[in-house]
Amino acid sequence: MGSFVKGFAGRMARRYGKMSIQMVISLSFTAVAVVGMVFMGLSLSWRFSAGAEMLVEDNSQRVLSQVNMNLDSYLRRMMRVSDTVYYRVIKDADLAQDDLMPGLELLYEENRDDLVSIALFNGEGELVAASPLSGLKASAVPQESLWFQAAMEKMENLHFSAPHIQNIFEDPDYRYQWVVSLSRYVQLTREGSTESGVLLVDMSFAGIEQVCRDVELSNDGYLYLIDASGELIYHPKQQLIYAGLWEENNLAAAGYRDGVHGETFQNENRQVIVKTVGYTGWKLVGVVPREGLGGDVRQTFLFGLSLLLFSVFLMAFLNFRISAHISDPIRRLEQAIKELEAGREDVEIPQEGCYEVQRLGHSISSMVSTMRHLMNDIIQQERQKRRSELEVLQSQINPHFLYNTLDSVIWMTEAGRYEEAIQMVTSLARLFRISLSRGRSVIPLADELEHARNYMNIQQIRYKNKFTTQITAQPETEGLFTLKLIVQPILENAIYHGMTCAEGDGIISVTARREGDDLLIEVTDNGIGMRPEVAASLLDDDRPDVRTTGSGIGVRNVHQRIRLTFGPEYGLTILSEPDEGTTVRIRLPALDEAGVAPYEREETP
Amino acid sequence: MRQKRNVVIQLTILVALGTAVILTLVLPQLTITRTSTPPVELSVILRDSDSTLWSNARLGMEQAAGELRAELRFLTLSSANDSAEQADLIAREAEGGADVMVVVPADSGQPLATEQLPVVTMESWAEGAAVTVSPDNEALGQELAQCALEDWAGSPVLLIQTAPASAGVSQRLAAARQTLEEAGVLVEAAECPVEELVSVLPDLLKQTGAGQVMVFEPAATQRAAEYKENVGLSQMLYGVGVTSRIAAYLERETVTAVAAWSDFAAGYLAVEGAVHAAQRKPYQADPLPFTVLRGEDIYEPDNQKLLFPVTN
């Protein structure tokens, strides 16, 4: 159980993590609303059921009270008939002299709708007087009847019998009538002396039936009447019960006290209301089936179900709309941030929705703005840094080279070698003019090669023509541009590392050619060369800087400048073999005048 | 676009559910939904000319008709056991729009010509009957014969067949005859219409020298008892059924014993079965319980309840 709960909670947490805020808000609001509605619906339903049951109970009790009152009134009327017969007709009469018949007949006629017969018996069960039937059956034995015995046993009371067929009178019409016998002990006077007797008033069953029939209780309920022992006196389906086609829980009901009871009879849950009829000990029993007390269960269920579905769907719909209204600004904010992450620069951060979301948008917007400024600053700083670096690299003209050159010029002037001195100074001037290049870092290839040529002129004079120089450019390179001062450091390296220790005539050649979209400048010498692994290590970033006797602008620096400017696919390649010479291949993009522009802008502060 | 389509679908569902709520709220109040099924038109056709013999059954039928929403038409024959007249009556009622009939067949061998109209029979089975409501006629005849055997003093027993075409009456007689003969009693049998019973009975009694007479239908029992009481016959009389007159004869011991059952229950069950048949619902009728009563038994509380309907 615990693991199930944990698993469920884990699944919910994972699902929650994948849900949008709109879904979370709408689902949670809907779930809470549904739970509330179901709870409220059940509470109302329970309250309604309880109320309906109370209402039915009150109604049944009112009906039973009314029937009880009517029945009581009817029974009292019958008792008054009995009293009248006794006190007005019998008590003062002497049976030896007076005729009781006129009095009995009069009373019978007055109450014939409610009575079957009035009869007076002496203590031995002999008929004294009777109306309307005046003769007993030959087989009749009144003194053995229950009503007779009850009257003789309890003289002070009036006795109501259970319903029975009155079978003692001879009826020429062969009628067998159901009656309730009201009997009492009476004192008869015969020739001045008193004797016991029994007065019988047979109440018509129809009279009781009239009081009880057509009484309707709620929910097809009905009412029946039983005596103290549970024997049925009236029941709307009495004859069916007698015929065994229907059953009633009358014997159990006889044990119920007055009030409302619940019982289950023949799998039917029923509300039973009991009220005792005064004097007789009879009980009126109202029966109301509990099923369907709240009306048509099927219709109520359909109504409840459709109302619930409608409410749930309405809630879900409204919650979805409301949550969308709340979450849409957040979603748009998230979208804007995603676009920012993707690198879009013109993203506008929305500042809408409720207060907190607006503030969040505003904060993010400020943050993005600050970030952009910072990034621009960093870019600017980087550019300046690179520019400074380039400038530093470019300006690293070895002062020693300048000193030696000027010293050579002095020496040549003192020696009267004016032509050579002039040539050297002229080459130095051109060298510096091209080095300056009005501050541009990208210059025409022809200028770069001219710069190399001037440099080599100076060096050839200094080294007394120990080597010769060949600088050539293929025609297709005409009009192409190159990064400034990239050939001269290579030549400087070729002179100091390739030529100074070499024996015989040295040759340094510079060739420029086009290869596809690239410009290749190759500087080749036939000096002492080096091992290929040493050549390869010259461009290694991790290799420590070793100051040499060169001009100060190293091969590696040239390589770095090219890569910094044009990207990692460009730069130097050094091919060398010991005693055979070295070739340094410079690979650049073949830039025409239009292609130079971006690089010129980049260099602009 | 997709969002708009979703909103339209959601609103459609919402409107549909709202309509369902309104319909479930309003429909029960509308009168058009309260379809009142018409009552079942039910014709009851007896084989007797005297309907008082069936008064208790009629009470049961009326109670069932009230509970099950049926309208009763109660028809008797102008002369008892006239099967031709009964057939005419059945045909006429069928044409007259009856939904179902309860028939006490005058001639069990004659099919009930009602085409598709369901028929419930009482007393006897007949061809075409959907349900038959009656006691076990054979057992009833045997028990009545057993009762006669208890009183047998050696004289022949006269069995009178008053409704030879009625299978139920014939079964009772046959079973009684078999029981008596198996007991070694000399049985004399005679056949006569119930209307002629009074006229032929003296001669039959003289011819057979019977000490006990048995009849097997209420009309015959009542007539025979009346005749016995009027003439003062000494033969013991055994019959079937309990009307108030038969009960009086029993009480006065004019009739020695009768086989009786609750006519009220028979009538109730017949109408209940008929309504079920009209509604094409299955219905199973068990044989009615019966008892053989002597005069001294009729006021026993249970017998009172069985024999005398609680009515105004």
Interface residues (C-beta under 8 A of the other chain):
Chain A: K137 S139 P163 H164 I165 N167 Y174 R175 Y176 W178 S204 F205 A206 E209 K237 Q238 Q239 L240 Y242 A243 G244 L245 D296 Q299 L302 F303 S306 L307 L309 F310 F313 L314 F317 F320
Chain B: Q10 L11 I13 L14 L17 G18 A20 V21 L23 T24 L25 L27 P28 L59 G60 Q63 S244 R245 A247 A248 E251 R252 S262 F264 A265 Y268 L269 P289 Y299 P301 Q304 K305 L306 L307 F308 P309 V310 T311 N312
